[in-house]
Amino acid sequence: MKTSLVSYKIASWSLLVVGFGHTITYLTAPNTPEQNELITTMKALNFNMLGVDANIFSFYTGFSLMMGLLLIGYGLINLLLLKNNQQSRLPVNMLILNIIISFFSVVISLKYFFLIPVVFTSIPFIGYSISLSTRKLNI
């Protein structure tokens, strides 16, 4: 049971770390002249969606910040679930959901991102998978 809990905690903390890392990096990374040129181009691509004027850069910023927030939230929810679980057992349905979500996160990271997101999405996939496989079952 201890392996199951430790791997679950590591998986959940990995989501928190990548969420905070993503958000802090987005907010603090200096822009290069090439990035500034791209940002100007993105700001020039305007559109109206459901009565709201927007541009591609505002969507990019919003999606990026939302991604960091959701990673942090997902990690925290899993840690709080573990903390508040009186039975000290991990619910199978939550483990399966976590495995599915983290598996697709790894696939998306492999296709679109670089090494750090791949590693930090692989850790939850592996951790939640270990938690499920080492979980005590009441039969």
Stockholm file with secondary structure:
# STOCKHOLM 1.0

chainA/1-139         MKTSLVSYKIASWSLLVVGFGHTITYLTAPNTPEQNELITTMKALNFNMLGVDANIFSFYTGFSLMMGLLLIGYGLINLLLLKNNQQSRLPVNMLILNIIISFFSVVISLKYFFLIPVVFTSIPFIGYSISLSTRKLNI
#=GR chainA/1-139 SS CHHHHHHHHHHHHHHHHHHHHHHHHHHHCCCCHHHHHHHHHHHHCEEEETTEEEEHHHHHHHHHHHHHHHHHHHHHHHHHHHHHCTTCCCCHHHHHHHHHHHHHHHHHHHHHSCHHHHHHHHHHHHHHHHHHHHCCCCC
#=GC SS_cons         CHHHHHHHHHHHHHHHHHHHHHHHHHHHCCCCHHHHHHHHHHHHCEEEETTEEEEHHHHHHHHHHHHHHHHHHHHHHHHHHHHHCTTCCCCHHHHHHHHHHHHHHHHHHHHHSCHHHHHHHHHHHHHHHHHHHHCCCCC
//
